[in-house]
Each structure stands twice: as structure tokens, then as C-alpha cells.
Amino acid sequence: MARPEYVEWLRFARDDLEAAEFLLSMKPRKIEIICYHCQQCAEKALKAVLALFSDEIPRSHDLRLLMKQCQLRVPALDRLIDVLPRLQPFAVAVRYPHEPEAFDGDEIKAIENAKRVLSIVAESCATLKKA
């Protein structure tokens, strides 16, 4: 039996978080890549919520857009409103060799924020699935 799509989105979100944590041990530390994986964790976690309700999943990296759609389904995700803007800058800019958008220490905060998003979303999905 195939796993529900939302479970796969959560698995991919966890994989991004694990990758970010693994990269912490690199010398020199790849701050931009770590921060990017943290943003991806949050993005995929939000897409898991949409998949849980079989909503169309937009091809977007915009956490604000995804959050607006998720809030229509799960108002309790309001707890993430202060966290998502901290991860949004890492969606695109850090992937290209322009001016650096991530600085020493950002990677630790990004991991903490990604963990919070993943935890709250996973908890919400589990609660909703039981209902």
C-alpha cells in the first residue's frame, strides 16, 4: 500500500533538515547551503499540509503564499507566522553566487526554525489525521 502523499512531503522535509544538520560538521561550514535546506524543510512541511487535504500544491518557494493556503485549512498554524519570514530569504538568493545573504550564525538559527516548523506541522497533520 502506497503511503499518503502528505507523508512523503514530511519525509522530504525531514531529509532536508537532516542534510542541514549533517552539513554543520563541514569545514569550512557551508552556511548558505545549510540555510537553503532549512528553508526547503519548511516549504515541504507546508506542502505536506496541502497534500493532507488533497489541495493543489503550488510550484512556489514563497512561504507566505503557502502559509496563507495552509491557514485556510489549519488555523492553528498561526504559531509559525513569526518563524517563516526568518527562513524565506534562503529560498533563492543563497543558491547563486551573488552577494551573500547568509552570515555566520544564521545556520544555527535556521536549523532551530526549521525544527520548529517541522514539529508543529507534523503534530498538526497527526492530529488532523486522527480526527
ZILINWO-V59027 format. One record per pair of residues at least 24 apart in sequence whose C-alpha atoms are under 7 Angstrom apart, sorted by the first residue. I is the first residue (numbers start at 1). J is the second residue. Records with the same first field share a line. If there is no record, write none. Layout:
I = J + J
This chain:
5 = 51
6 = 48 + 49 + 51 + 52
7 = 48
9 = 44 + 45 + 47 + 48
10 = 44 + 45 + 48
12 = 44
13 = 40 + 41 + 42 + 44 + 45
14 = 41
16 = 40 + 41
17 = 41 + 114
31 = 102 + 103 + 104 + 107
32 = 94 + 102
34 = 107
35 = 90 + 107 + 110
36 = 90 + 91 + 94
38 = 110 + 111 + 114
39 = 87 + 88 + 90 + 91 + 114
41 = 114
42 = 114 + 117 + 118
45 = 118 + 121
46 = 70
49 = 125
61 = 91
62 = 88
63 = 88
80 = 117
83 = 113
